[in-house]
Structure formats: C-alpha cells, structure tokens
Amino acid sequence: GGGSTEDLRQSVMFLNAVDELIETREQTANPHKIFGIPATKQVVQSYLGIIASGLFFAAQTFVTSSSGYDVNGKYVAGELDL
C-alpha cells in the first residue's frame, strides 16, 4: 500500500530542505563570479546601477548633442539652427 498524504507532504518538505542546503553550500563553496568577484546581491546591484547610469548618460548626451544634419543633409558638428 501507499503512504498517507501526510507522509508525502513531510517527504516533500524534507527534500526541499535538503535542496536548499545543497544550494547554499554550492554558492558558498563555488559561487558564481562577475569579473572575478563573487556575485553577491550587492555586487549584482552595483553592476546593474553602473550599467543603468552609463546608459542614461549616453542617452542624455545623444539627446542634448548639438551635432546633426542640416536641411541639405550635410553632417554638422556644432550648433544647429533649426
């Protein structure tokens, strides 16, 4: 005969606990790395912040750039009178 649903529930809880323990030990013993630095939550957030800042400043520079094309289609570096 089969086990009760309580036995099944306890088995699932046990396996989940073991899985979490293995994952924790795996991250501690051999963590993922970003540019040689262990990828902790703080490191990932820092890198994402740096990338977002760079993209923001690049977009802002592009939008506020005074270079462009004149009415004849010629590229002009400097101020444009539109």
N, C-alpha and C positions, 0 to 999 in steps of 0.2 A: 504494500500500500504506500501511498504518497504521504508526504508530511503535511502538516497543517499550514494554513496561510501565515500563522504567527511564526512558524519555523522559517518559512520562506522570507518573510519580512526581516527577521533577525539575520538571516544569511546575506541578504542584500545590504543591510546596514553594515555588517562585518566587512563585506567585500569593498564597499565604498570607503570605509575607514582605512583598509589596507591600501587601496589605490591612492588615497590622499597621502598616506605615509610614504609610499614609494615615490610619489611625485615630489614631495617635499625633500626627501633625501637626494633625489636626482638633481633637483635645482640647486641644492647646497653643494653636492659633490662635483657637478659638472654643469654650471649654469650657462645659459645662452649668453653670448657676448656681442656687444656693439663696439666696433673699433677697439677690441681688446679689453673693454670694460664690462664686468658682469652686468647684465641687463636687468637691473632692479627697476622698480616702478619709478623712482625718482630720476634715474638715468634716461629712461624712455621718455618721460615727460619733458626733461631738459632738451633732449634732441628734437622732439616734436615742437617745442617752443622756439628753438633756434631756426628750424626749417620754416615754421609759420612766419616768424619775424622776417626772415630773408625773402620769402615770397611776397609779404606785404610791402617791404621797402622796394623790391624790384617792380611791383605793380604801381606803386606810388610814383616812382621815378619815371616809369613809362608814361603814365597819365599826365604828369606835370612837365614832361620833356618839351622843350621848345623846338625840337627838330621835327621836320616833317617834309611834306611835299607842297610846292606852290601850285597855283592854278594851272600852270603849264606842265605839271607832272615832274618837275625837276626837284631833286632832293635838296633841302636847305637845312644846314646845321646852324641853329641860332634862332632868333626870334622871328616869328611869322606874323604877318598882318593878315588876318583872315577876314 
